[in-house]
Amino acid sequence: MKRFDWRDEIHRLDAEADCVRIVQILTSHEFPWDMGRALGIALYRTYAVPSIGELLGRTDEFTGKTQKRYDDTALILGNMMRYGFEPGKGRDALRRMNQMHRSYDISNDDYRYVLSTFVVMPVRWLNDYGYGWRRLSDHEISGITNYYRKLGKYMGIKDIPETYEEFRDLLDTYEKENFAYTEGGRAVSDATLDLMVTFYPPRVSGLARKFSMAILDDSLIRTFRYDPPGRGWRKGADIALKLRAKVVRRMKPREEPLWADLNPNIRSYPDGYDIDKMGTFPATCPVRHNVDPVAHEELYGAEGDHPREAASSGADAEASEAAKADDRA
């Protein structure tokens, strides 16, 4: 296999109809490490929005259970990328994510912003910052955009941007208007950075933290009220990532896909996991878990988002009515 064979395969695909396959190739073959870093920064950015940072801080999921929350997020998003949105593990992951999100009062504007981070940050990391071993083409950027537009539709998000440029403008405008310090956002940021450090040997943990801070842009540093990283660290991190890109460019293409399940930093499920049992289950959850929380019959079918539970609930209801009839008799 030649170095640019995956790129050539992507360009034989349709950017809209085959957007899932395009994202699969980019994420698991062409840029698995880079996509992981870019999407991690995408999620991290959202903590700087007060309505998001404070919500995450209140739930204690990102501060008290940081490793599990990291694992659950990576596996849920990873299963959707790996299996798509058709019946099976990908749709199970989508259902679980929708159930969690609809358990909280999250505005459509915040949903749109979070979606924009997933579209924009991989492009910025690989193209704008120059950390990719090659640049993404316009065709590939369209594939990424269409994938997240589809995901946004299945999440029930309204007024989804249509182009990459619209997503980029949404992200920049939303951050300019909304980034602000909150205690909850800072606590979630601290917990996340503390977790990232554990991914490296203890002897270099201090350097790893400084490196992590050095790749955060100034708007995040200011919002979370961190001491700005030194100019030397900024320059050193930038050079190191660009040198890595040059090395990767000369490596053989990855023929076997690298999925989230194989990430050694995911540690919560050494014996395997069940998507339906992952994530949060708030005690006051308003969502009926046997129905699609965003009413997409085209995705889930008329029986709802979890037909087995729906059937079970129906059977229980029939049994209850029969018992009441017997009592009246």
Disulfide bonds with the S-S distance in Angstrom:
none
